[in-house]
Amino acid sequence: MTSNLLPFGHSFRGDASFSSWLDQNPDALLMTDAAGVIEYVNPAFESLTGYPRAEAVGRKPSILKSGAHDDEFYRGLWRSILAGHPFRGVFVDRRKSGALVHAENLIWPVLSGHGRITNFVCQTRDVTERVREAEKLAHAATHDPLTDLPNRTLFLDRLELALRHAARREEVLAVAIFDIDRFRDTNNRYGHLAGDAVLQAVARRSASCVREADTVARIGGDELALILPNASERAGTVAVFEKVRAANAVPVRYEDRLIRVSVSIGASIYPRDATDAEGLRKHADGAMYAAKRAGGNCVRFYRDRVRDGADMGSSKTSIRLRRTERLREVSSRNAGSMRSRKRYAVPGVGARERRRWARFDPRQTRPALGR
């Protein structure tokens, strides 16, 4: 916003044409004396703030304060204008009605012929809609559109920040990764809209189980994640994860159906299990697949699995568990066709080809045989 409405040293007192021009200006204008007491406001100011001229004159601009800005913000403003420089910024002001407005203000001093400050002028434009649109865009870049949870990018940013805080304060941090058991079956049986409803319900339930300082994020597909800062007591951490598990063990109602739901949760602890974000995520992921291997609808910690002799953090083990989980889902959906493969031999197809066939999802095209 630029302005040359009141050049330094200009006074509109006694200048009828200039005063009329100010009154008709579409931007809200306010003029104070050197002590900051309002001497003049134009009709656009009255419309924007809800304060009639008779109520505003004689008072200070602090009538518009919303409490959104700290003392340092105002100290910077006064340092600038008392030094003879303009100050530009977006203020969160409060209208007379109590409603908030984002106002782009340009404030500058008016100087006398001797260089002394005689007045201050503020020119204001309402940029509320612009700010809201920018906030929407920023939110969309960091949140999942279906569940409105933080997305993977924001989750990773918050995890790095939480790790720095934990290291500086010597605190314990818990990270969990969990996904929805048999989610592919839900999509196949009830449709993707039902799957979306299940995801939204799990997101909503999980978020209701944690503190405001904690993070629940959707990091991909049916996979969600938790960050619990200052998780110093194991019993309390276990209780939170159990609360999330129990909340998501209740069927989800979709239209006239009740859809069975449960989650498998894997957790790792800083600094016991790892001291970096990648290690914590990898170990939590491995522990989650241990929970799925145990039948789902349960919580597993990485260190517990290590103590039991299974290093769930290794990439080979995670891959093997993912493959086992997929095969279990395929076999449960297609038990009949599995029996058929045992009962009938296919001419020209050996045992190796039949094993390869069995690993395929039955919805996919079967491999060409005998070519």
C-alpha positions as CSV (number, residue, x, y, z in Angstrom):
1,M,0.0,0.0,0.0
2,T,1.4,3.4,-1.0
3,S,0.2,6.8,0.1
4,N,1.0,10.4,-0.6
5,L,-2.2,11.7,1.1
6,L,-0.5,13.9,3.7
7,P,3.1,14.9,2.7
8,F,5.3,15.9,5.6
9,G,4.4,19.4,6.9
10,H,0.9,19.5,5.2
11,S,-2.1,20.3,7.3
12,F,-5.6,20.1,6.0
13,R,-7.0,22.5,8.6
14,G,-8.8,25.2,6.7
15,D,-8.3,23.5,3.4
16,A,-11.9,22.6,2.5
17,S,-11.2,20.8,-0.8
18,F,-8.5,18.6,0.8
19,S,-10.7,17.9,3.7
20,S,-13.5,16.9,1.4
21,W,-11.1,14.6,-0.5
22,L,-10.1,12.9,2.7
23,D,-13.7,12.3,3.6
24,Q,-14.4,10.7,0.3
25,N,-11.3,8.5,0.3
26,P,-12.1,4.8,0.1
27,D,-9.3,3.9,2.6
28,A,-10.0,4.3,6.3
29,L,-8.0,7.4,7.6
30,L,-7.2,8.4,11.1
31,M,-5.2,11.4,12.3
32,T,-3.9,12.0,15.9
33,D,-2.1,14.8,17.5
34,A,1.6,14.4,18.7
35,A,0.4,12.7,21.9
36,G,-1.6,10.1,19.9
37,V,-5.1,11.4,20.6
38,I,-7.5,11.0,17.7
39,E,-8.4,14.3,16.0
40,Y,-10.0,13.1,12.8
41,V,-11.4,10.0,11.2
42,N,-13.1,9.7,7.8
43,P,-16.4,7.9,6.9
44,A,-14.4,4.8,5.6
45,F,-12.9,4.5,9.2
46,E,-16.4,4.7,10.7
47,S,-17.6,2.0,8.3
48,L,-14.6,-0.3,8.9
49,T,-14.4,-0.1,12.7
50,G,-18.0,0.7,13.7
51,Y,-16.9,3.7,15.7
52,P,-18.7,7.0,14.7
53,R,-16.5,10.0,14.5
54,A,-18.0,11.5,17.6
55,E,-17.0,8.4,19.6
56,A,-13.5,8.1,18.1
57,V,-12.3,11.7,18.3
58,G,-10.7,12.5,21.7
59,R,-9.7,8.8,22.3
60,K,-6.6,6.9,21.3
61,P,-6.3,4.2,18.5
62,S,-5.9,1.7,21.3
63,I,-9.7,1.3,21.2
64,L,-9.0,-1.0,18.3
65,K,-6.6,-3.3,20.1
66,S,-7.5,-6.9,19.9
67,G,-4.7,-8.4,22.1
68,A,-3.2,-10.2,19.1
69,H,0.1,-8.3,19.2
70,D,2.6,-8.3,21.9
71,D,4.3,-5.2,23.5
72,E,7.4,-5.6,21.3
73,F,5.3,-5.2,18.2
74,Y,4.0,-1.8,19.5
75,R,7.5,-0.8,20.6
76,G,8.8,-1.3,17.1
77,L,5.9,0.8,15.7
78,W,6.7,3.7,18.0
79,R,10.5,3.5,17.5
80,S,9.9,3.8,13.7
81,I,7.4,6.7,13.7
82,L,9.1,8.7,16.4
83,A,12.3,8.5,14.4
84,G,10.4,10.1,11.5
85,H,9.9,6.9,9.5
86,P,6.7,5.3,8.3
87,F,5.6,2.0,9.7
88,R,3.8,-0.6,7.6
89,G,2.1,-3.8,8.9
90,V,-0.9,-6.0,9.1
91,F,-2.8,-5.5,12.4
92,V,-5.5,-7.7,13.9
93,D,-7.9,-5.0,15.1
94,R,-11.2,-5.3,16.9
95,R,-14.3,-3.6,15.7
96,K,-16.7,-1.9,18.1
97,S,-19.0,-5.0,17.6
98,G,-16.1,-7.2,18.9
99,A,-15.5,-8.8,15.5
100,L,-11.9,-9.1,14.4
101,V,-10.5,-7.5,11.2
102,H,-7.2,-7.8,9.5
103,A,-6.1,-4.3,8.7
104,E,-3.1,-3.3,6.5
105,N,-1.9,-0.1,8.1
106,L,0.5,2.6,6.9
107,I,1.4,4.9,9.7
108,W,3.6,7.9,9.4
109,P,4.4,11.2,11.2
110,V,3.5,14.6,9.9
111,L,6.2,17.2,10.4
112,S,6.1,20.9,10.9
113,G,8.3,23.3,8.9
114,H,10.9,23.0,11.7
115,G,10.9,19.2,11.5
116,R,8.9,18.7,14.7
117,I,6.2,15.9,14.7
118,T,2.8,17.5,14.9
119,N,0.5,14.7,14.0
120,F,0.4,11.0,13.1
121,V,-1.7,9.6,10.2
122,C,-2.9,6.0,9.7
123,Q,-4.2,4.8,6.4
124,T,-6.0,1.4,6.6
125,R,-7.3,-1.2,4.2
126,D,-9.3,-4.2,5.1
127,V,-7.3,-7.3,4.0
128,T,-9.3,-9.9,6.0
129,E,-10.3,-11.9,3.0
130,R,-6.8,-11.9,1.6
131,V,-5.4,-13.1,4.9
132,R,-8.1,-15.8,5.1
133,E,-7.3,-17.1,1.6
134,A,-3.6,-17.2,2.4
135,E,-4.4,-19.1,5.6
136,K,-6.5,-21.6,3.7
137,L,-3.7,-22.2,1.2
138,A,-1.2,-22.6,4.0
139,H,-3.5,-25.0,5.8
140,A,-4.1,-27.0,2.6
141,A,-0.4,-27.4,2.1
142,T,0.1,-29.0,5.5
143,H,-3.1,-30.9,6.2
144,D,-4.8,-33.9,4.8
145,P,-8.0,-32.9,2.8
146,L,-10.0,-35.9,3.9
147,T,-9.4,-36.0,7.6
148,D,-8.0,-32.4,8.2
149,L,-5.2,-34.0,10.2
150,P,-1.6,-32.8,9.7
151,N,-0.1,-34.4,6.6
152,R,3.2,-36.2,6.3
153,T,5.1,-33.0,5.7
154,L,3.8,-31.3,8.8
155,F,4.2,-34.5,10.8
156,L,7.9,-34.6,9.9
157,D,8.4,-30.9,10.7
158,R,6.8,-31.4,14.1
159,L,8.8,-34.5,14.8
160,E,12.0,-32.7,14.2
161,L,10.9,-29.8,16.3
162,A,9.8,-32.1,19.1
163,L,13.2,-33.9,19.0
164,R,15.1,-30.7,19.4
165,H,12.9,-29.7,22.4
166,A,13.3,-33.1,23.9
167,A,17.1,-33.0,23.5
168,R,17.4,-29.5,25.0
169,R,15.1,-30.3,27.9
170,E,16.3,-33.9,28.3
171,E,12.8,-35.2,28.0
172,V,11.4,-38.5,26.7
173,L,9.4,-38.5,23.4
174,A,7.1,-41.2,22.1
175,V,6.3,-41.8,18.4
176,A,3.7,-44.2,17.2
177,I,2.6,-45.4,13.8
178,F,-0.7,-47.2,13.3
179,D,-2.9,-48.3,10.5
180,I,-6.4,-49.7,10.2
181,D,-6.7,-53.5,10.2
182,R,-8.3,-55.1,7.1
183,F,-8.8,-51.6,5.6
184,R,-8.5,-53.0,2.1
185,D,-11.3,-55.5,2.8
186,T,-13.4,-52.6,4.0
187,N,-12.9,-50.8,0.7
188,N,-13.5,-53.9,-1.4
189,R,-16.7,-54.9,0.5
190,Y,-18.3,-51.5,1.2
191,G,-16.8,-49.2,-1.4
192,H,-14.3,-46.3,-1.2
193,L,-16.8,-43.8,0.3
194,A,-17.3,-46.2,3.2
195,G,-13.5,-46.4,3.5
196,D,-13.3,-42.6,3.6
197,A,-15.9,-42.6,6.4
198,V,-13.8,-45.1,8.4
199,L,-10.7,-43.0,7.9
200,Q,-12.5,-39.9,9.1
201,A,-13.9,-41.7,12.1
202,V,-10.5,-43.1,13.1
203,A,-8.9,-39.6,12.7
204,R,-11.6,-37.9,14.8
205,R,-11.5,-40.6,17.5
206,S,-7.7,-40.6,17.7
207,A,-7.4,-36.8,17.9
208,S,-9.9,-36.8,20.8
209,C,-7.7,-39.1,22.8
210,V,-4.6,-36.9,23.0
211,R,-3.6,-33.5,24.4
212,E,-3.4,-30.3,22.5
213,A,0.4,-30.5,22.6
214,D,0.4,-33.9,20.9
215,T,0.1,-34.6,17.2
216,V,-2.1,-37.0,15.3
217,A,-1.3,-37.0,11.6
218,R,-2.3,-39.0,8.5
219,I,1.0,-39.9,6.8
220,G,-0.4,-42.0,3.9
221,G,-3.2,-44.3,2.9
222,D,-4.7,-45.8,6.0
223,E,-1.6,-45.0,8.0
224,L,-1.6,-42.5,10.9
225,A,1.1,-41.3,13.3
226,L,1.3,-39.9,16.8
227,I,3.8,-37.7,18.5
228,L,3.7,-37.5,22.3
229,P,6.1,-35.0,23.7
230,N,7.3,-35.2,27.4
231,A,6.3,-38.9,27.6
232,S,8.3,-39.5,30.7
233,E,6.1,-42.2,32.3
234,R,5.8,-45.4,30.4
235,A,2.4,-46.2,32.1
236,G,1.0,-42.9,30.9
237,T,2.3,-43.4,27.4
238,V,0.8,-46.9,27.3
239,A,-2.5,-45.6,28.6
240,V,-2.7,-43.0,25.7
241,F,-2.0,-45.7,23.1
242,E,-4.5,-48.0,24.7
243,K,-7.0,-45.2,24.7
244,V,-6.5,-44.7,21.0
245,R,-6.7,-48.4,20.3
246,A,-9.9,-48.8,22.4
247,A,-11.6,-45.8,20.8
248,N,-11.0,-47.3,17.4
249,A,-12.3,-50.7,18.3
250,V,-15.9,-49.5,18.1
251,P,-17.6,-50.2,14.8
252,V,-18.2,-47.2,12.4
253,R,-21.7,-46.6,11.3
254,Y,-21.9,-45.9,7.5
255,E,-25.4,-45.4,6.1
256,D,-27.3,-48.4,7.4
257,R,-24.3,-50.5,8.1
258,L,-21.9,-51.0,11.1
259,I,-18.4,-51.5,9.8
260,R,-15.9,-53.4,12.0
261,V,-12.8,-51.4,12.8
262,S,-9.6,-51.8,14.7
263,V,-6.1,-50.5,14.6
264,S,-2.6,-51.9,15.1
265,I,-0.2,-49.5,16.9
266,G,3.6,-49.7,17.0
267,A,5.6,-47.3,19.2
268,S,9.2,-46.2,19.7
269,I,10.7,-44.1,22.4
270,Y,13.4,-41.3,22.3
271,P,16.2,-41.6,23.3
272,R,15.9,-45.2,24.3
273,D,15.2,-46.7,20.9
274,A,16.6,-44.0,18.6
275,T,17.8,-40.4,18.7
276,D,16.8,-39.3,15.2
277,A,13.4,-39.0,13.4
278,E,14.2,-41.7,10.8
279,G,15.2,-44.2,13.4
280,L,12.1,-43.6,15.5
281,R,9.8,-43.9,12.5
282,K,11.5,-47.1,11.3
283,H,11.3,-48.7,14.7
284,A,7.7,-47.6,15.2
285,D,6.8,-49.0,11.8
286,G,8.4,-52.3,12.6
287,A,6.6,-52.5,15.9
288,M,3.3,-51.8,14.2
289,Y,3.8,-54.8,11.9
290,A,4.6,-56.9,15.0
291,A,1.2,-55.8,16.3
292,K,-0.5,-56.8,13.0
293,R,1.3,-60.1,13.1
294,A,-0.1,-60.7,16.6
295,G,-3.6,-60.4,15.2
296,G,-4.1,-56.6,15.1
297,N,-6.1,-54.5,17.5
298,C,-3.1,-54.2,19.9
299,V,-0.1,-52.0,20.9
300,R,3.5,-53.1,20.5
301,F,6.7,-51.2,21.6
302,Y,9.9,-51.6,19.6
303,R,12.1,-52.4,22.6
304,D,9.7,-55.1,23.8
305,R,10.2,-56.8,20.5
306,V,13.9,-56.5,20.6
307,R,13.9,-58.0,24.1
308,D,11.9,-60.9,22.8
309,G,14.5,-61.5,20.2
310,A,12.9,-59.9,17.1
311,D,14.6,-56.8,15.7
312,M,11.5,-55.2,14.2
313,G,13.5,-52.2,13.0
314,S,15.4,-54.1,10.2
315,S,14.2,-53.2,6.8
316,K,14.2,-56.9,5.7
317,T,11.9,-57.9,8.6
318,S,9.5,-55.0,7.8
319,I,9.3,-56.0,4.2
320,R,8.7,-59.6,5.2
321,L,5.9,-58.6,7.5
322,R,4.3,-56.4,4.9
323,R,4.4,-59.3,2.5
324,T,2.9,-61.7,5.1
325,E,0.1,-59.2,5.9
326,R,-0.8,-58.9,2.2
327,L,-0.8,-62.6,1.7
328,R,-3.0,-63.0,4.8
329,E,-5.5,-60.5,3.3
330,V,-5.5,-62.1,-0.1
331,S,-5.9,-65.6,1.3
332,S,-8.8,-64.6,3.6
333,R,-10.7,-63.1,0.7
334,N,-10.1,-65.9,-1.7
335,A,-10.0,-69.1,0.4
336,G,-12.1,-70.9,-2.1
337,S,-9.7,-70.3,-5.0
338,M,-6.8,-71.3,-2.8
339,R,-8.4,-74.6,-2.2
340,S,-9.1,-74.9,-6.0
341,R,-5.4,-74.5,-6.7
342,K,-4.7,-77.4,-4.3
343,R,-7.3,-79.6,-5.8
344,Y,-6.6,-79.2,-9.5
345,A,-3.3,-79.4,-11.4
346,V,-2.8,-77.0,-14.3
347,P,-1.1,-78.7,-17.2
348,G,2.3,-77.3,-17.9
349,V,2.5,-75.3,-14.7
350,G,5.0,-76.3,-12.1
351,A,5.1,-75.7,-8.4
352,R,7.2,-72.6,-8.7
353,E,4.7,-71.0,-11.1
354,R,1.8,-71.9,-8.8
355,R,3.6,-70.2,-5.9
356,R,4.2,-67.1,-7.9
357,W,0.5,-67.2,-8.9
358,A,-0.5,-67.5,-5.2
359,R,1.4,-64.3,-4.3
360,F,-0.7,-62.2,-6.7
361,D,-3.7,-60.2,-5.6
362,P,-6.6,-62.0,-7.4
363,R,-7.9,-58.7,-8.7
364,Q,-4.8,-58.3,-10.8
365,T,-4.2,-60.0,-14.1
366,R,-2.8,-63.5,-13.6
367,P,0.7,-64.1,-15.0
368,A,1.0,-65.6,-18.4
369,L,1.6,-69.3,-18.3
370,G,3.7,-71.5,-20.5
371,R,5.2,-68.6,-22.5
